[in-house]
Amino acid sequence: MRKSKKRKVKNEECKHIHQVLRTIGGYCTVAVTAVFCADCGKQLTKTKVEV
């Protein structure tokens, strides 16, 4: 699995600054990722499937 990367995403649901991209799951050569707030843990973007 890849190491999480910090990203800045404008989102009105969460006012925190520190956001992190987390790998939610991996299936063979597929990774499911989304951006989360590093402060409160709220998911800020829809999940993305990377092949």
C-alpha positions as CSV (number, residue, x, y, z in Angstrom):
1,M,0.0,0.0,0.0
2,R,1.1,3.6,-0.6
3,K,1.9,6.0,2.2
4,S,-0.8,8.6,2.7
5,K,-0.2,12.1,1.3
6,K,-1.4,15.3,2.7
7,R,-3.7,17.3,0.4
8,K,-5.6,20.5,0.6
9,V,-9.2,20.2,-0.5
10,K,-11.7,23.0,-0.2
11,N,-14.7,21.6,1.7
12,E,-17.3,23.5,3.7
13,E,-18.3,20.5,5.8
14,C,-14.9,20.5,7.7
15,K,-13.1,23.7,8.7
16,H,-9.8,21.9,9.7
17,I,-6.6,22.5,7.7
18,H,-4.8,19.1,7.9
19,Q,-6.2,16.7,5.4
20,V,-4.8,13.3,4.4
21,L,-5.4,10.9,1.5
22,R,-6.0,7.4,2.9
23,T,-6.2,4.1,1.2
24,I,-9.5,2.5,2.2
25,G,-8.9,-0.9,0.7
26,G,-6.9,-2.8,-1.8
27,Y,-8.0,-5.6,-4.1
28,C,-5.3,-7.3,-6.2
29,T,-4.0,-4.3,-8.1
30,V,-6.8,-1.9,-7.3
31,A,-6.7,0.7,-4.5
32,V,-9.8,2.6,-3.1
33,T,-8.8,6.0,-1.8
34,A,-10.4,9.2,-0.4
35,V,-9.3,12.4,1.2
36,F,-10.0,12.7,5.0
37,C,-9.5,15.5,7.5
38,A,-6.4,14.7,9.6
39,D,-7.9,16.5,12.6
40,C,-11.5,15.1,12.9
41,G,-11.3,12.0,10.5
42,K,-14.3,13.1,8.4
43,Q,-14.2,11.9,4.8
44,L,-14.1,14.9,2.5
45,T,-14.2,13.4,-1.0
46,K,-15.9,10.5,-2.7
47,T,-14.0,7.3,-2.9
48,K,-11.8,6.8,-6.0
49,V,-10.8,3.5,-7.5
50,E,-7.2,3.4,-8.8
51,V,-6.1,0.6,-11.0
